[in-house]
Amino acid sequence: MNGHRRAAVSLTVCSTLLIALQAAPPVSADRTGGGSGREGKGGANGSVITAETRVRTSVRGGGTGHSGHSSATGSPSPVDVNWKPPACWYEPAFSPREIQGIVKAWRAFGASAPLVGGIGLAISEAIEHRYKDGHPYKNYNLSRQGEGMFWASVINPNREDDPEATSCDRQPFWVDKGRTPTEPMAASPKILAQYAYDELPVPGTEIKMAPRGRSTVNLPTWVWLDKARFKKISVTASLPGTGLAATTTAEPESLRIEPGTAAAEVSPASGNCAFTQRGGGIGEPYARGKASEVPPCGVTYLRSPGPNSTYALRATLTWEIRWSSTTGEGGTLPAGSFGTTRHIPVQEIQSVNR
């Protein structure tokens, strides 16, 4: 196979014949001599051999009791709209035998698929050129089995549809055991912490209000949060076999109230209700006899939206987010927010008894 044809294969063949490539079978991993012992998968995505992430997460605190998201939880959105967790990164993925196995799988695909078999053979030749024929690796690095791993591109499973998910476009590269790759997007404590950000199962912002039904023009509506529901939550992301782990922690900071109309006054005037040091909650539960008092957290509507209409009150809880790691590195990540909308009917009457 001449150099021009090989280059064309490595750069364009997969992207131009995507349907055919997606038909290729996964490769079973043989991790003897250097790996986690699990069964992995490998394949070609575009012109890159990719892997599935091995990062594992665990949740602590917040009263969730499990690592998955439920109907009562969600992931915080970064307050800084110019920041988001990485859509992809590189991590140790393949032993020399597994890279060799990928070539065998593509060759088998080529032999078993008459209509598109040439694609499998072309891809296997392109991979062999890089990993077998000395450009730059010779014989798949089989002589170094157990001394390191090929690091490969993985996609953040929470951001598969992100346009940047395919930006980690390096072919798998060798890293000696115990060495730190120079690749900026190689899995690191900070990247693990950023991934854990996406896994934070913060509870829904279920505010309590008084009165519970209709609010009344010129009388305050009290707003508060049940402190028992809003506790510190931590997610630890770890990469098996590397000793790397990072813990990302979210702690509730403040509640922002947006009444849904300019014809309203919020308390405090900034609309940001802070957690109290004394009780650990936000706002104060309404008590009988306080109907005319200004609540520490609340809203007073100045006019009604009209018959059969409501105001869309938005309550957004901001979470302070920090991270730490097994290497001693740590710091802050952009604050996250998670909110809810309540539709508030407002009545106009001259007097009311609560």
Secondary structure, DSSP 8 states (H G I E B T S, - for coil): --HHHHHHIIIIIHHHTHHHHHTS-------TTSS-S----EEEETTEEEE----EEEEEETT--SSS--TTEE--EESSTT----SEEEEEEE-HHHHHHHHHHHHHHHHH-TTTHHHHHHHHHHHHHHHTBSSS-BGGGGGGTTSEEEEEEEE-GGGTTSGGGG------EEEETT-----TTB--HHHHHHHHHHT--EE----EEESSS-EETTSEEEEEE-GGG---EEEEEEETTTTEEEEEEEEEEEEEEE-SSSSEEEESTTSEEEB-TTTSSEE----TT-TTS--SSEEEESS---TT--EEEEEEEEEEEEEEETTS-EEEEEEEEEEEEEEE-EE--S----
